[in-house]
């Protein structure tokens, strides 16, 4: 139990230091408004991967997020509008550490596009007495939705493949993924296509995170092919959940010093299990969903 507590404390300290460094950064893409880190609008596809490496489609998803600085979250509000429907705004709701618009899940891409046609969207964000407004496109080439190809995850230890349910926590774990089909550098120079790799323990704590843009300059970009998890990061005899996500940037902007982008994203979720005898820490009765895209675990 003490080991888990120390590990989670260290993870929180690392995140806090990264946030502090990002706020202090003077780079042109850094957030000049300390109240908001960035905002994003996403169309996504989500898959689950089984032990044999087979993929199953979970859903297509539409959502938007605003990421404020934690201590100022309640001072931030916002709404999202299609440029051709300004009388029907979608209002952001406060969810834990961010603000969120949930657009729903769909079984086909055609259904998603019919509910939310590609085009320009307007973001209106209020921070105390200040207002931020930005207009960005959510349209791929020729107006099409250009989602990255489905992601297949592979694992290895000691340079040998390892099954997802046979991971030795005393050894380093290398997580690899299939090619980023449409990855590229941002032509506007604000944020390149990124890769998110996240591992969550059976209590819902995120113990591995590859980093967010605008907080860490070393966040994983589209050209990366693997992430190494150091030995002893995972506990013996416990289940874990993970995902790899490719957010492909469609449009990007910096509005009053606050960066924002729209993206087409694809994510794959995979369950893990370590070998050995479990410790005294109690897991939750069921693995919680890692985010709103993992609908096979949502209520």
HUQUIZI-V227777 format. One record per backbone hydrogen bond with DSSP energy under -1.0 kcal/mol. NH is the residue of the N-H (numbers start at 0). CO is the residue of the C=O. If there is no record, write none. Layout:
# HUQUIZI-V227777
nh=NH co=CO
nh=NH co=CO
This chain:
# HUQUIZI-V227777
nh=4 co=0
nh=5 co=1
nh=6 co=2
nh=7 co=3
nh=8 co=4
nh=9 co=5
nh=10 co=6
nh=11 co=7
nh=12 co=8
nh=13 co=9
nh=14 co=10
nh=15 co=11
nh=16 co=12
nh=17 co=13
nh=18 co=14
nh=19 co=15
nh=20 co=16
nh=21 co=17
nh=22 co=18
nh=23 co=19
nh=29 co=26
nh=31 co=256
nh=35 co=32
nh=36 co=66
nh=38 co=258
nh=39 co=64
nh=40 co=260
nh=41 co=62
nh=42 co=262
nh=43 co=60
nh=44 co=264
nh=45 co=58
nh=46 co=266
nh=47 co=55
nh=48 co=268
nh=49 co=53
nh=52 co=49
nh=55 co=47
nh=57 co=45
nh=58 co=45
nh=59 co=105
nh=60 co=43
nh=61 co=103
nh=62 co=41
nh=63 co=100
nh=64 co=39
nh=65 co=98
nh=66 co=37
nh=68 co=34
nh=71 co=68
nh=72 co=69
nh=74 co=71
nh=75 co=72
nh=76 co=125
nh=78 co=123
nh=79 co=89
nh=80 co=121
nh=82 co=119
nh=84 co=81
nh=87 co=84
nh=89 co=79
nh=91 co=77
nh=92 co=99
nh=94 co=97
nh=97 co=94
nh=98 co=65
nh=99 co=92
nh=100 co=63
nh=102 co=61
nh=105 co=59
nh=111 co=107
nh=112 co=108
nh=113 co=109
nh=114 co=110
nh=115 co=111
nh=120 co=135
nh=121 co=80
nh=122 co=133
nh=123 co=78
nh=124 co=131
nh=125 co=76
nh=126 co=129
nh=127 co=74
nh=129 co=126
nh=131 co=124
nh=133 co=122
nh=135 co=120
nh=137 co=118
nh=139 co=143
nh=142 co=139
nh=143 co=140
nh=153 co=175
nh=155 co=173
nh=156 co=159
nh=159 co=156
nh=161 co=154
nh=165 co=162
nh=166 co=272
nh=170 co=167
nh=172 co=228
nh=173 co=155
nh=174 co=226
nh=175 co=153
nh=176 co=224
nh=177 co=151
nh=188 co=185
nh=192 co=183
nh=193 co=246
nh=194 co=219
nh=195 co=244
nh=197 co=242
nh=198 co=207
nh=199 co=240
nh=200 co=204
nh=203 co=200
nh=206 co=198
nh=207 co=198
nh=209 co=196
nh=214 co=211
nh=215 co=211
nh=218 co=215
nh=221 co=192
nh=223 co=220
nh=226 co=174
nh=228 co=172
nh=231 co=168
nh=232 co=229
nh=236 co=274
nh=239 co=271
nh=240 co=199
nh=241 co=269
nh=242 co=197
nh=243 co=267
nh=244 co=195
nh=245 co=265
nh=247 co=263
nh=249 co=261
nh=252 co=259
nh=254 co=257
nh=257 co=254
nh=259 co=252
nh=260 co=38
nh=261 co=250
nh=262 co=40
nh=263 co=247
nh=264 co=42
nh=265 co=245
nh=266 co=44
nh=267 co=243
nh=268 co=46
nh=269 co=241
nh=271 co=239
nh=272 co=163
nh=273 co=237
nh=274 co=166
nh=283 co=201
nh=293 co=290
nh=294 co=292
nh=296 co=293
